[in-house]
Amino acid sequence: MKIVVCIKQVPDTTEVKLDPKTNTLIRDGVPSIINPDDKAGIEAALTLKEQLGGTVTVVCMGPPQADVALREALAMGCDDAILMSDRAFGGSDTYATAHVIAAGLKTLDYDLIITGRQAIDGDTAQVGPQIAEQLGIPQVSYAAEVKTTEDGAVVVKRQFEDRYQLLKVKTPCLVTALSELAQPRYMTVSGIVNAYNKEVKVLTFEDVKNNLNPDFIGLKGSPTNVKQSFTKQVKGAGTVINVSADEAVKTIMDKLIEKHII
Amino acid sequence: MVGFELTKTQQLCRELFHNFAENEIRPIARDMDENEEYPRELLDKLQKAHMFGIPYPQELGGAGADVLTYTLAMEELSKVDASTGITLSVHTSLCCPCIYENGTDEQKERFLRPLISGEKIGAFSLTEPNAGTDASGVQTTADKDGDYYILNGSKMFTTNAGIADTFVVFALTDKSKGPKGMSAFIVDRTMEGITVGTNIPRMGIRAASNCEVAFTNVKVPADRLLGKEGGGYKIAMTALGGGRIGIGAQAVGIAQGAINEAIKYVKERKQFGKNISKFQNTQFKLAEMQTKVDAARLMVWRAAVEKDKHGNYAPLAAMCKLFASETANEVTRGCVQLFGGYGYSREYPVERAMRDAKITEIYEGTSEAMKMIISGTMKL
């Protein structure tokens, strides 16, 4: 089975602090890690490879320093690594990111693409599904379990808060992984030594320009931009009223009108 | 020496060791110490990550890294648990090198490969009840009898004895020649006549296995002689010469781990209206300790680099062990002091670090023996 895993290098948000003045993440000096959901995806891919044979290729869009995330994936057991890196990709929002990654994936052969559900720094959960849309392949998100069938299809347990779905999907398809999907294995020392003896293939704008629309990449190609990140300020306890349902609705409606929200 | 920076490979290895220690060992380290037992599951996990053959070639099943990377493992693991450090160290830099440097190709394939892969655990049996620093006082005998050597005697303080499969044992094939009559043998734990005692109750590194081993008419096939008859003393001393680098790294880890705990504590502990981290006494003490640990670490790295270059590493190794072990003792004592009363409680990890640190001044060559080696190079 040919599996491609898409990963993102993110700041370790358990260590990160918020700048109190700007309410944005202070990224300086914070260690970088493979996004946890993506790392579970790597583990799931490696396990499938152990069961079925095949290859696992890991792809990352990022600045040059994302190389170390790819080396980590190689050291865990992935066969090949691709870094998509170019100034032209910088500043991309989720749409543009997915467009770029899809352009890179179009250069590859795959049966299954695994991405993480969401990144711990952006928290949008959009890129994985957008990649599937751009490639025109079926997708299942929030995967808690991934198995294969004898007829070459994939069965995914899609996890909701209170229930789950079992979905059978033809390949090629894309799955977004929850961190619960798999407990990532450690790198091995020999894996690390060998990872740095391998070549990480770098795909630049030039390498993929025929697979994308330049108007849809980078800062300029991003339909959205992040205006502000902030932590929600804890407000007071509020007022608690115990009334009947009809009265409660009226109270809420009156309040909304009073505050000119509606 | 060009720079002091680790290569990217070494840095990523260090991250692996750090994460492994934090996730797998930290949660159970205290229990391991209290129970005086090394968990089999942890050995398996270490093996899976290829940590038992770090500096050995991949052709032999090792990780293909270097001695410096091995010292990074020793430091990161020992920051959290010195018992894991010594378990790894005796295996990697005392037992394995004897076979790696002196074994025939057949011996390497048969005995070294399973050790390097971590499938088997190794031990090094030199010290006896009457032979410590004076290793030439070894009395265990190995009498040739046809295709066998018959081993009789007892060894003391053999680390890993309770968990090891393969022992390198030093015994006299010729009692009349003193140390020149000593030979080295590869012995299996399962051989008839070997009795491994229970874990010797110790001050520190209590989770590590350390036992008496008795040999009563143990028939060791002659093809398990390492090198030549009479070559055992040199094999032992050479192995110990390199093993010191690992102990230096262990001591650095013990000390740095204690400093890291102390820093966390002093930033939270309030006395006299403020965090004790704000008092100059606390700051100065930590500055002094960190400076010494930094120096010790660089000495370990220098010895490791020299060994990787196959240079004259033995005096550097002796110096790094001497300095690092004394530093670890001073620093851990100082960290317990910064913790105050809580530092004395077994519920906080610094008292264990202090108990663990002491042995680094003693085993694999006492501080006094190190001074003998170092002054021996100074043409005095």
Interface residues (C-beta under 8 A of the other chain):
Chain A: V68 R71 E72 A75 R185 Y186 M187 T188 V189 S190 G191 I192 V193 N194 A195 Y196
Chain B: T7 K8 T9 L12 C13 L16 N19 F20 K48 A49 H50 M51 I54 Q58 G62 A63 G64 A65 T69 A73
